[in-house]
Amino acid sequence: MRNDVQKWRKLGLVFCPTGDIPWMKTHASVPFAECLSGDLYKIYFSSRNTCDESSIGYVVIDLKSPTDVLDVSTTPVLEKGGLGAFDDSGCMGSCLVEHEGKKYLYYIGWNLGKTVPFRNSIGLAVSENGVDFKKAFLGPIIDRSKDEPYFTASNCVLIENGIFKIWYLSCTGWKIIDGVATHNYHIKYAESNDGINWQRNGIVAIDYSSEYEYAISVPRVINDNGLYRMWFSSRGTKDVPTYRIRYAESTDGITWKRHDHLVDLDVSDDGWDSEMIEYPFVFDHGGKRYMLYNGNGYGKSGFGLAVLE
């Protein structure tokens, strides 16, 4: 067993909504970062209003003092869609890439359900000026299909040699457990020439590791000089039912080997991340590697930052 353990040092809670902004009453879920200039970063996340409808917002921080928030978005970057659309119950940001002078914001659209609690799909918003985003389509770009009949959701996109590569959550089914509809989902892989139309061949990137693991989500992939590294969330294990952050490696981005034990980042003894840690986003700056992540309540307690030592 490998022993090159990643020791992540927690830098603290960065942001949690105070409830004074109507569309940002609770949660700061699934954070991801965009460098503005120097040490300044815009951190996108998703919040909920009093009806539990999610929108995408951001804060601005300085990595020299990351727990001091410099700016908070007063209006959403992206909001829910129209009645009956795939995102009429809310939208959540997933990842951001640049392509031909534009910014592509991939997001998750929510529909509330009757027989099951929800259905998700993947949508796309585009920014021409790097600040304001507009939905590229009223419908999703990756939805359930004849081969993926349940839903698709959180994702990570890289563009390499003109090819868009996506790792995304794919639901494999629902079960009624103790009277509650419970989902199972893992991570799949697909490619595209334009970031819109995807060739989905059913490739499973990260599968369930045991009978206890049932939810694998929010993949974050970095290509380190030909070695693909992925951090992601999963639950549960025989002893721990809540989310933890996992890790895998690949030489081609398609076939992965898990090394979950290499991530030395766990829940705290008390406080905002004492029950679970999940939804990582890993990025490099100034010769250091950082990780944004959520804590208790799937982002209800906000998000924090850690640095690799």
N, C-alpha and C positions, 0 to 999 in steps of 0.2 A: 504493500500500500504506500502511495506517495505521501511524503511528509512536508512538502513545500506549502505549508499552510498560509493562507492570506489573513493576516492579522489586521482587522479593520478597527480603527479607533474612532469612537463616536465623538462628534463635535457638538452635538446638542440638537434640540428642537429648533427648526428654522421658522416654521410658520404654522399657525392654526387659526382658522377664521374666528372672529370675535362675535359674529352674529349681527353686526350692525349694517351690513350690506344685504339687501333683500335676496338677491340671487346667490349670495355666498353665506348662507346661514350656517351651514355645517360642512365638514369634510374638506380636505385638501388632498385628494387621492391621485395616485399614479403620476408622480412628478417627473418631469424631464426638462433638461437644461439646454439653453441656447446662449452662447457667448456673445455679448454685445460689443465689448471692447475691454482690453486690459483684463482686470480682475472682475469686471462687472458681468453678471449673468442674469438672464431672465429665466425664471423657473415657472414653467406651465404646470397646471394641475386642474383637477375638476372638483367643483363644489356643488352643493345641493341647496335648493330653496326649501321653504316650509312644506312644499308638496313632494319633496324628495326628487324633484326634477333637476338633472345635472347640467351645468354649463362649464365652459373652459375659461379659466382666468390665469393670472400670473402674478408673481412678485419679482422684484429686482433686488439682488443681493451683491455684496462685495465679498469675494472669497477670503479676503484678508480678515474679515469680521462677519462670517456668514450668518450668524444668528441675529444680526441687526438688519432688519428689512428696510430698504431704502424707498421702495414704492410698491403700491398695491393697485391692481387694476380695479377701476371703479365701474367699468362696464365689461361684459363678457367678450372674450375673443370669438367665441362661437356659442350659439344657443340651440335649443331643441328645434326640430323641424315642424312642418305643418301637420294638421290633423290627418292621421292615417299614414303618414310617412314613416320610414324605417327608424327615424330618430325623434318621433313625436313625444316620447317620454323622457328625453334627455340625450345629451351627447357628452362623451368623455374623451379627452385627448389621449393619444397613444404614442406618437413619435413625430419627429420633424426632420425633413431632409431638404437639401437644396438641389435644384435641377434647372439648368438653362436659365439662370438668373431669377428663378422663382422659388418660393418656399412651399413645399408640400406638407400639409398637416394631415396625418392619418388619424382618424378618430373612430370611436365606437358609438354606434347609434343604438338607443334603447327603445323597445316596445314592451309595455307591460302586458302580461298574459292572463288567461283565465285558468286553463288547465295546468300551466306551469307559471312561475312568477314573472318570467321575462323571456324575451328573445333579443339577441344582439346581432348586429351586422357591422361591417367595416365601411366607413365613408371617407371621403377626401375633400379637404378644403385647400384653396390655393391663395397665396399672397403674391401680388405683383410688386408691391412696394416694401415687402419685408415686415410690415406691421399689421395691416388690415387683411383679414382672411374672408374669403367667400367660398361657400360650398360649390364644388365643381359640378355636382349633380344633385338632383333631388332624391335620387336613389343610391343604394350602396354599390361599392365596387367589388366587394367580396361578401356574399350572402350564403345562406344555406342552399344546398343543391341536391341533385339526385344522389350524390356520393357523400355529402355532408348534410344530413337532413335536419340537424338541430339548430346550431348557431355558430357563428364565428365572432371573434372579439379581439382582445388586446394583441398588439403586434409591434414588431421592430423591422424597419426597412433600411437596407444598405444598397448603395448604387456602386457597382464594380464593373469596370470595362463596358459601360453602357447597359448593363443588365441590372434591373431592379430585383433585389432578393428580399423576400419577406418570410419572417417566422411569426406564426400567428396561432392564437388559441382556437381550437376546434372542439366543439362539444361532441361526445360520443354517445350520449344518451342521458335519460332521466330515470330515476327510481323513486318510488314512494317509500320513505323510511320514517317510521313512527308517525305516519300520517302527513309527512312533509315531502314535497317534491324536491329531490336532491339531484344536482347535475354532476356529470363526470366530464372533464375536459383535459386535453393534452396539447402539445405544440406540434404543428405541421409546418411544412416548408413549400414555397412556390416561387416562381419567377415571372418576370414581365419585361417587355421591351419599352413600355411607356409609363409604368407605374399605375396604370389604370386597368388594363385588361390582363388578367393573370392566368398562367398555365398551371392548373392545380392537378397534380398527378398522385395525390394521396400520400405523399412522403411524410412519414412521421419523424420528426426531429427528436423530440423528447417524449418518451412514453412512460406509463406508470411503472414505478419501481417495485411496487408490492400491492397486495390486496387492500391495503389501508389507504394508499394514496389515491385521491380521486379528483383533485383540482390542481392543475399545473398552468400557470398564467404569467403574463407580463414578461416575455423574453426580452433580454437586452444583449445584443451581440456586438462585439468589437473584433476587428481583424488585426491581430498583433503580428505583423510581418509573416503572414501565411498561417498563423495559428488562430483559429476562431475561438473566442471565449464567450460563453453565454452565462449570464446570471439570470435567474428566474425565481418565481415563488411556487411553493407547493404545500399542500396539506392533504392528508395528514400521515402520521406514522402510527405504529402500534401504541406508542406512549404519548405522542403529542398530536392532538387533533387540529391545532391552529397553524396558520401560515408560518413558514420559515423561508429563508433565502437559500437557494441551491446554486450549483455551478456545474458546467459541463464544458468539454473541449472537442474541437473537430479540426481536421486538416482541410476539409472541403466545404464546410458549412452545412453539409447534408447529413452525414453520419456522425453521430455524437457519442461521446463517452462521458458519463456522469462522474464527478468527483465531489460530491456534496460535502464530504468531510473537510475539504480544503477551505471552506468559508468559515472563518472564525468571527462570526457576528451573530449574537444571540439576543434574546430578550433581556431587558434590565430587571433588576430586583423589584423596582417599583417605578411608577411614573407612566409617561405617555406611550412607551413601547415595552411595557412589562408583560403584555398578554400575547402579542404576536409582532412579527416584523415581516414586511412583504413589499412587493412592487418596487424593486430596485431600479435605479438608473445610474450607470457607470460612465464616467467621462474623465478625461485627462486634462490637466492644466498646470503649467509652471513646473513640469517635471514630477507632478504628483497625480495619483489616481484617486478620484472621489466617488462616493456612492450616495445618491439620494435614496431615501426609503420611507415607507409608511410604517406606522405602529398600530396601536389598538384601534379596533373598530373599522378596519379597512380604509383608513384615512380620516376617520372622524376625529382622531387626536392630532391630526396634522402630519407634517413630514419633517424629517431630520436629515443630517448629513454626517457621513463618516469618511475617513481618509485611510488609505492603505499605508501601513508602516513597513 
